[in-house]
Amino acid sequence: MLRYAFLLFFLSGTLFSQNLKFKTEYTAGGPGNLAEFNVLKNTDDDKIYIVTREAIDKNLYLALYDNSFKRLLTLPATPELRISGSFIRNGKLYFSDGKLKYLDLSNYKTVEVNADRKDINSFSTGMLGGKEIISAAAKDFIYIFDLSTHKELLNIKKESKVKNLGRIAFYNSDIYYSSEGNEISKFDTKKNMVAWSVKLPDKPVRLLGIKISSIPGAITCIKPYRKNSREYIGVFTIAGDYFTFDPSSGKLVKDDIQFERFDDMSQNNSKLFVNCYFYEDKAANNMLIYAGSVDHNVYCMNEKDCSTVWETSTDNEIQMPLTYLDINNDGYPEVFGVNDYDSSLFVLDGKTGKKLVFKSCKEGELFNQTEVRLADLYGTGTLNLIFKINREKIKVFELSGIMVPKNFVSTF
């Protein structure tokens, strides 16, 4: 994981809020028109782009903007368009609309990575065996492409017919993935076979005020890591269970550890985690797990026993991935997010959970879900926070005094 410099001086939570300044905004063609967006950097020239999935006159488009929201391109798209995992490498903007494609930024021409591979519903990039690759999931297969040549390196037949792949992680020359929601598998690329698969147990939850006897332990995070010279695969589920596996055998190393507050079934949506983030606390020889929850809270937990380090309420549901960046140079990543419905922006201290920023940004009554993108949008070395406040508008704020590398764009 990249480590950044950030602070000219330490700021209190009050000063953080005072230094949050509005910069600009972009409004799409009308209510409900802006479905999703992403902020990306071209590795060739460090230029920053904003890409959106939006409707114009009832037609769907991929729209490309420069860092000042000047529209550069409007590309007709299909309902299968996905830009949440989009990225730019070597002047090529990768996205999917049923097929994996890229947009050549030098001439704005669209090229299919592989015309024979259809029904692509999600994709991501990573390192596999020292090579940067693209993984693309279809209904029945996971395809792995060499990023530089676009050559198909392998395809993995999914045991499940579930449309979306779920989580995927790469470690050494192996691929760990979840395709059925509650099953994790290891694919050995050297032997070209599935080495092992483990199905996780179901458990009871409370949804919309109704106690449900069981729900598949849908995997929200897969994390390969080393600790005390041993390798592990950590798996965290939506229901708050944590499992540790031996990567070579698939044997359960650590018994199922249920998040300690999950015993309370009185709360609606209690402790339903929709995303999580692993962070290595080297000073304490520990792994921390950060997670947002549908129960309004953000949690920081110890990997050792799932005990709670801190929890902080954001006053409404959190169903989108959070963003993490150490901005006070204390070795712990601050947590950035916007809650559902209220569109309240929050920045939490990664060590204590203290609210450094909490600002309501709601406009209108439209339901909103958004991630917070972090970037030096204008090349000044200052941190900008970019997010949707509803389904037609993106706003940009600046955290004055927080210095980042020029043209910085967060990758998580």
Backbone torsions as a table, in degrees:
resi	resn	phi	psi	omega
1	MET	NA	138.0	179.4
2	LEU	-69.9	144.8	175.3
3	ARG	-115.6	138.0	-175.1
4	TYR	-120.4	160.9	171.7
5	ALA	-95.6	158.5	-174.9
6	PHE	-154.5	-27.8	-162.2
7	LEU	-125.2	132.7	172.3
8	LEU	-76.9	-30.4	178.5
9	PHE	-159.6	160.8	178.4
10	PHE	-76.8	140.4	-178.6
11	LEU	-119.7	142.6	173.3
12	SER	-78.0	167.2	178.0
13	GLY	-57.6	-38.4	179.9
14	THR	-62.8	-45.3	-179.1
15	LEU	-66.8	-34.0	176.1
16	PHE	-56.5	-49.4	-178.7
17	SER	-63.7	-39.9	179.6
18	GLN	-65.7	-29.7	-177.2
19	ASN	-89.4	5.3	175.5
20	LEU	-82.7	113.2	-174.6
21	LYS	-122.4	135.3	176.5
22	PHE	-69.9	135.7	-179.9
23	LYS	-110.4	-55.0	-176.9
24	THR	-163.6	174.5	176.6
25	GLU	-149.5	158.4	176.0
26	TYR	-128.0	133.2	179.3
27	THR	-116.5	127.1	177.7
28	ALA	-75.1	-176.6	-171.3
29	GLY	-67.2	-16.2	-179.2
30	GLY	174.2	173.9	-179.2
31	PRO	-56.3	132.7	177.0
32	GLY	80.6	1.3	-174.2
33	ASN	-79.9	-24.6	-174.6
34	LEU	-99.3	104.6	-175.3
35	ALA	-84.8	-47.3	-179.7
36	GLU	-158.6	166.2	179.2
37	PHE	-150.2	167.1	175.4
38	ASN	-149.7	153.7	176.9
39	VAL	-117.3	122.0	-170.6
40	LEU	-131.9	150.7	176.9
41	LYS	-116.4	134.3	175.8
42	ASN	-78.9	123.1	-178.1
43	THR	-68.5	-17.4	-178.3
44	ASP	-73.9	-44.0	-172.8
45	ASP	-132.5	7.4	178.6
46	ASP	66.2	12.1	175.6
47	LYS	-70.2	143.0	-179.0
48	ILE	-106.2	135.4	-179.3
49	TYR	-124.7	153.2	169.8
50	ILE	-113.2	128.6	178.2
51	VAL	-119.2	137.7	-177.5
52	THR	-129.7	156.8	168.5
53	ARG	-111.8	108.5	-173.0
54	GLU	-143.7	160.1	179.3
55	ALA	-102.3	135.6	176.7
56	ILE	-131.6	118.8	-177.1
57	ASP	53.1	43.2	175.9
58	LYS	69.4	7.3	174.4
59	ASN	-107.4	148.0	-176.7
60	LEU	-94.1	139.4	-177.5
61	TYR	-140.2	152.7	161.5
62	LEU	-94.4	119.8	-179.5
63	ALA	-113.0	136.4	-178.6
64	LEU	-116.1	133.1	-178.6
65	TYR	-128.3	156.3	170.5
66	ASP	-85.1	-173.6	-173.1
67	ASN	-71.6	-8.0	175.6
68	SER	-104.0	11.2	-178.6
69	PHE	67.3	25.1	169.0
70	LYS	-76.6	125.3	-177.6
71	ARG	-71.3	126.5	179.8
72	LEU	-102.3	-29.5	-173.6
73	LEU	-160.6	143.1	171.2
74	THR	-127.1	112.7	-173.2
75	LEU	-110.9	117.9	177.9
76	PRO	-55.2	140.9	-174.6
77	ALA	-137.3	166.2	177.1
78	THR	-96.6	166.0	177.4
79	PRO	-60.9	-15.8	-179.8
80	GLU	-83.9	2.5	-178.0
81	LEU	-57.9	130.5	176.7
82	ARG	-132.1	127.3	177.9
83	ILE	-124.0	-0.8	-177.0
84	SER	-61.5	-32.3	177.8
85	GLY	-100.2	12.2	-175.3
86	SER	-65.9	154.4	178.8
87	PHE	-156.3	164.2	178.3
88	ILE	-119.7	128.4	172.8
89	ARG	-135.5	130.8	173.8
90	ASN	52.0	42.9	176.4
91	GLY	77.2	14.3	-179.6
92	LYS	-121.7	126.4	177.4
93	LEU	-95.6	114.3	-177.1
94	TYR	-92.9	137.0	177.3
95	PHE	-154.7	175.8	176.8
96	SER	-136.3	146.4	173.5
97	ASP	-142.4	47.1	-171.4
98	GLY	101.8	-31.3	171.1
99	LYS	-124.2	151.9	175.8
100	LEU	-81.1	125.1	-175.6
101	LYS	-135.6	168.9	168.1
102	TYR	-138.6	151.2	176.0
103	LEU	-104.4	118.8	177.9
104	ASP	-75.4	114.1	-175.1
105	LEU	-72.9	-10.4	178.9
106	SER	-81.4	-26.4	-178.4
107	ASN	-137.1	0.3	179.2
108	TYR	60.4	29.6	174.8
109	LYS	-94.1	144.4	-179.5
110	THR	-100.6	134.6	-177.9
111	VAL	-129.3	138.2	175.6
112	GLU	-82.4	132.5	177.7
113	VAL	-66.2	-42.6	176.3
114	ASN	-151.0	110.1	-174.3
115	ALA	-66.5	-22.3	-176.5
116	ASP	-82.6	-16.5	-176.1
117	ARG	-97.1	110.9	-174.4
118	LYS	-115.6	177.3	177.1
119	ASP	59.5	31.8	176.9
120	ILE	-71.3	124.8	-178.3
121	ASN	-116.0	-11.8	174.8
122	SER	-160.2	155.8	-179.8
123	PHE	-156.0	160.7	177.5
124	SER	-158.2	170.3	177.3
125	THR	-120.5	157.1	-179.7
126	GLY	-172.1	-176.8	178.0
127	MET	-107.8	131.8	179.6
128	LEU	-136.8	114.6	-179.6
129	GLY	59.5	36.1	179.1
130	GLY	80.4	7.3	-177.2
131	LYS	-123.4	136.5	176.9
132	GLU	-78.2	130.4	-174.4
133	ILE	-131.0	168.3	170.5
134	ILE	-117.4	129.7	172.1
135	SER	-105.3	132.4	-179.1
136	ALA	-129.9	130.2	-176.3
137	ALA	-106.2	131.0	172.0
138	ALA	-115.6	-170.9	-176.4
139	LYS	-63.6	-42.2	-173.3
140	ASP	-112.4	-13.0	-173.8
141	PHE	-137.5	155.5	165.4
142	ILE	-110.3	124.6	-179.5
143	TYR	-106.1	138.6	177.7
144	ILE	-117.5	122.4	-179.6
145	PHE	-116.9	144.7	170.2
146	ASP	-70.0	124.5	-175.6
147	LEU	-64.8	-37.6	-175.1
148	SER	-76.6	-33.9	-176.2
149	THR	-109.3	-16.8	-175.7
150	HIS	67.0	13.7	175.9
151	LYS	-71.2	136.7	177.0
152	GLU	-75.2	119.6	-177.5
153	LEU	-86.8	-37.6	178.1
154	LEU	-167.3	163.6	171.0
155	ASN	-134.1	142.3	-176.0
156	ILE	-117.6	122.7	178.1
157	LYS	-77.3	124.7	179.5
158	LYS	-78.4	136.8	177.3
159	GLU	-72.4	-29.6	-177.6
160	SER	-95.4	152.2	175.0
161	LYS	-94.2	3.7	178.0
162	VAL	-57.0	133.0	-171.9
163	LYS	-60.1	-52.5	-173.9
164	ASN	-87.9	146.0	-177.8
165	LEU	-67.8	-38.4	-172.0
166	GLY	88.2	-141.2	-174.7
167	ARG	-92.2	151.6	178.4
168	ILE	-146.4	143.2	178.7
169	ALA	-143.0	149.0	179.9
170	PHE	-117.8	137.9	-179.5
171	TYR	-150.0	122.0	-173.6
172	ASN	55.7	-118.2	179.0
173	SER	-111.1	20.8	-176.2
174	ASP	-115.9	155.9	179.5
175	ILE	-121.0	128.3	177.0
176	TYR	-114.1	129.9	-174.4
177	TYR	-150.4	159.5	175.3
178	SER	-122.7	121.9	-178.2
179	SER	-119.5	-10.7	-177.7
180	GLU	-117.2	7.9	178.8
181	GLY	93.3	-49.8	-177.2
182	ASN	-124.6	24.4	176.9
183	GLU	-128.2	131.0	176.3
184	ILE	-109.6	138.5	-179.8
185	SER	-130.6	151.5	173.3
186	LYS	-114.1	129.7	175.5
187	PHE	-110.1	121.5	179.3
188	ASP	-89.3	109.1	-175.7
189	THR	-72.5	-23.5	179.1
190	LYS	-72.6	-37.0	178.5
191	LYS	-94.8	-6.7	179.3
192	ASN	54.8	50.9	-178.4
193	MET	-156.9	159.0	173.0
194	VAL	-74.3	118.9	-176.5
195	ALA	-79.0	-39.6	177.4
196	TRP	-163.9	158.4	175.3
197	SER	-139.8	140.1	179.7
198	VAL	-133.0	128.0	176.7
199	LYS	-95.7	129.1	-179.9
200	LEU	-85.6	152.8	-176.4
201	PRO	-74.0	159.6	173.8
202	ASP	-85.3	168.4	177.2
203	LYS	-157.6	160.0	-179.4
204	PRO	-77.7	148.4	174.6
205	VAL	-145.1	172.0	174.9
206	ARG	-118.4	119.7	-179.3
207	LEU	-122.8	129.7	178.0
208	LEU	51.5	37.4	177.5
209	GLY	81.4	2.6	-177.5
210	ILE	-113.1	127.9	177.1
211	LYS	-78.6	121.0	179.6
212	ILE	-105.2	129.4	-172.3
213	SER	-62.9	-33.4	179.4
214	SER	-156.2	149.7	175.4
215	ILE	-141.6	138.9	178.6
216	PRO	-56.3	139.1	-178.6
217	GLY	-74.0	63.6	-174.6
218	ALA	-52.4	127.5	-174.4
219	ILE	-79.1	124.9	179.4
220	THR	-101.5	-16.9	-177.6
221	CYS	-157.8	137.8	172.7
222	ILE	-124.0	123.5	-174.9
223	LYS	-131.3	105.4	170.6
224	PRO	-76.0	137.8	179.5
225	TYR	-158.9	164.8	176.3
226	ARG	-112.0	140.9	177.6
227	LYS	-150.7	126.7	-177.3
228	ASN	51.5	45.3	176.6
229	SER	67.7	10.8	176.4
230	ARG	-114.2	151.5	178.3
231	GLU	-100.2	142.5	-179.4
232	TYR	-138.9	160.6	168.7
233	ILE	-120.6	111.9	178.4
234	GLY	-92.2	136.5	-179.7
235	VAL	-130.2	126.7	179.9
236	PHE	-118.4	139.2	-175.7
237	THR	-112.8	164.5	179.4
238	ILE	-60.1	-27.0	-177.7
239	ALA	-87.9	3.4	175.4
240	GLY	88.8	14.9	176.6
241	ASP	-92.9	145.3	-179.8
242	TYR	-125.5	133.2	-178.9
243	PHE	-128.8	145.3	174.5
244	THR	-123.6	127.8	-177.3
245	PHE	-117.0	150.4	168.6
246	ASP	-77.3	119.2	-175.2
247	PRO	-64.8	-26.3	-178.0
248	SER	-76.6	-36.2	-174.0
249	SER	-112.8	-20.1	-173.9
250	GLY	80.6	6.0	-179.9
251	LYS	-71.0	139.7	178.0
252	LEU	-72.0	114.1	-178.6
253	VAL	-83.0	-43.2	-179.3
254	LYS	-115.1	130.3	179.5
255	ASP	-58.2	157.4	176.6
256	ASP	-51.6	116.6	178.1
257	ILE	-108.0	114.3	179.6
258	GLN	-86.1	133.6	179.2
259	PHE	-52.1	129.3	-163.9
260	GLU	-57.2	-26.6	-177.0
261	ARG	-96.5	7.0	-179.2
262	PHE	-75.6	-8.1	178.1
263	ASP	-68.0	-22.0	-179.3
264	ASP	-82.1	104.8	-178.6
265	MET	-96.0	9.2	-175.9
266	SER	-78.9	-23.7	-175.3
267	GLN	-89.2	140.3	175.6
268	ASN	-70.0	135.3	-179.9
269	ASN	57.7	27.1	-172.9
270	SER	-60.1	119.4	173.5
271	LYS	56.4	42.0	172.7
272	LEU	-89.2	109.1	-176.6
273	PHE	-90.4	127.7	-178.4
274	VAL	-104.7	-9.6	176.8
275	ASN	-162.2	160.4	175.5
276	CYS	-153.9	166.2	-176.5
277	TYR	-143.3	127.5	178.4
278	PHE	-93.6	135.2	178.8
279	TYR	-135.1	128.2	-178.2
280	GLU	-84.1	114.1	175.6
281	ASP	-90.4	88.5	-173.6
282	LYS	-64.3	-35.5	-178.6
283	ALA	-62.0	-35.7	-178.9
284	ALA	-100.4	4.2	-177.2
285	ASN	50.5	50.2	-174.6
286	ASN	-142.6	157.6	173.7
287	MET	-109.5	130.2	175.9
288	LEU	-101.9	144.4	176.7
289	ILE	-117.4	119.4	175.1
290	TYR	-102.1	139.9	-178.5
291	ALA	-152.7	140.1	170.2
292	GLY	-94.2	152.4	-173.8
293	SER	-134.8	154.1	175.9
294	VAL	-67.0	-16.8	-179.2
295	ASP	-82.6	14.6	175.1
296	HIS	89.4	-11.6	-171.8
297	ASN	-100.4	155.7	165.2
298	VAL	-108.6	135.4	-176.6
299	TYR	-119.8	146.5	166.9
300	CYS	-121.1	124.6	-174.3
301	MET	-127.9	152.5	172.4
302	ASN	-79.3	133.4	176.2
303	GLU	-67.3	-28.3	-175.6
304	LYS	-58.2	-44.7	-173.4
305	ASP	-143.3	10.0	-178.3
306	CYS	61.7	20.3	174.7
307	SER	-71.2	152.9	-176.1
308	THR	-84.3	124.4	172.9
309	VAL	-80.9	-47.6	173.4
310	TRP	-159.5	159.6	171.9
311	GLU	-140.9	142.9	-177.3
312	THR	-136.9	130.6	178.1
313	SER	-81.0	140.0	175.4
314	THR	-110.3	5.9	173.7
315	ASP	76.4	0.5	173.1
316	ASN	-163.2	173.1	-173.9
317	GLU	-62.0	151.5	174.5
318	ILE	-125.7	111.0	-178.9
319	GLN	-123.1	6.5	179.5
320	MET	-114.7	153.2	177.0
321	PRO	-58.5	144.0	177.0
322	LEU	-93.1	168.0	-179.0
323	THR	-120.0	146.6	-171.0
324	TYR	-132.0	133.3	177.5
325	LEU	-162.0	130.3	178.7
326	ASP	-78.1	107.3	-178.4
327	ILE	-108.7	-4.3	175.9
328	ASN	-115.7	11.5	169.3
329	ASN	60.5	33.2	178.9
330	ASP	-103.0	5.9	177.9
331	GLY	89.2	2.8	178.8
332	TYR	-123.8	137.5	-176.7
333	PRO	-77.6	130.7	172.4
334	GLU	-71.0	155.8	-174.0
335	VAL	-111.4	123.7	-178.1
336	PHE	-113.8	135.0	177.9
337	GLY	-167.2	172.3	173.3
338	VAL	-132.6	127.4	-178.3
339	ASN	-78.2	161.0	-179.7
340	ASP	-71.5	159.2	174.4
341	TYR	66.9	-59.0	-176.0
342	ASP	-78.0	-21.4	-174.1
343	SER	52.8	44.0	177.1
344	SER	-90.2	122.4	177.3
345	LEU	-78.7	132.6	176.3
346	PHE	-134.6	145.5	170.5
347	VAL	-128.4	120.9	-176.7
348	LEU	-111.2	140.3	174.8
349	ASP	-64.6	126.5	-174.9
350	GLY	-68.2	-23.0	-178.9
351	LYS	-88.7	-36.9	-172.7
352	THR	-115.0	-19.1	-175.5
353	GLY	83.7	0.3	-179.5
354	LYS	-62.1	141.1	177.6
355	LYS	-75.9	112.3	175.9
356	LEU	-86.0	-35.0	175.9
357	VAL	-137.7	135.7	171.1
358	PHE	-149.5	108.9	-172.4
359	LYS	-140.0	124.8	175.3
360	SER	-74.1	126.8	-178.9
361	CYS	-120.5	15.7	-173.8
362	LYS	-65.4	136.2	172.6
363	GLU	-137.3	122.0	-178.5
364	GLY	81.4	-176.5	-174.8
365	GLU	-111.1	3.4	-177.6
366	LEU	-68.4	136.8	175.6
367	PHE	-62.1	138.6	-175.0
368	ASN	-135.3	136.3	169.1
369	GLN	-134.3	134.7	-175.6
370	THR	-155.9	152.2	166.5
371	GLU	-93.7	159.8	174.0
372	VAL	-102.5	120.2	175.9
373	ARG	-94.9	137.3	179.9
374	LEU	-111.0	132.1	-178.5
375	ALA	-162.7	156.4	164.8
376	ASP	-90.4	82.9	-168.2
377	LEU	-64.7	-29.8	-172.3
378	TYR	-112.2	10.4	175.8
379	GLY	70.5	26.5	-179.4
380	THR	-103.0	-3.4	-177.2
381	GLY	81.0	15.0	180.0
382	THR	-109.1	144.5	-175.4
383	LEU	-79.9	126.4	174.5
384	ASN	-111.8	143.0	176.3
385	LEU	-110.4	121.8	-175.4
386	ILE	-121.1	128.6	-178.2
387	PHE	-162.1	160.0	174.5
388	LYS	-80.0	141.3	172.4
389	ILE	-104.8	-15.0	171.5
390	ASN	-163.0	-167.6	-174.8
391	ARG	-87.9	21.3	173.9
392	GLU	-142.8	-1.6	-173.7
393	LYS	-140.5	137.2	171.6
394	ILE	-110.8	135.5	175.9
395	LYS	-118.1	151.8	178.4
396	VAL	-123.2	126.3	174.9
397	PHE	-118.1	159.4	176.8
398	GLU	-119.5	137.4	170.1
399	LEU	-100.2	95.2	-176.7
400	SER	-64.6	141.5	179.1
401	GLY	92.7	-16.5	177.7
402	ILE	-93.6	110.5	-175.3
403	MET	-99.6	133.6	177.9
404	VAL	-128.6	164.5	176.0
405	PRO	-57.1	144.2	179.7
406	LYS	-58.1	139.3	180.0
407	ASN	64.0	23.8	177.6
408	PHE	-66.3	138.5	171.1
409	VAL	-136.2	126.1	-179.7
410	SER	-69.0	143.0	179.0
411	THR	-105.0	3.0	178.3
412	PHE	-152.2	NA	NA
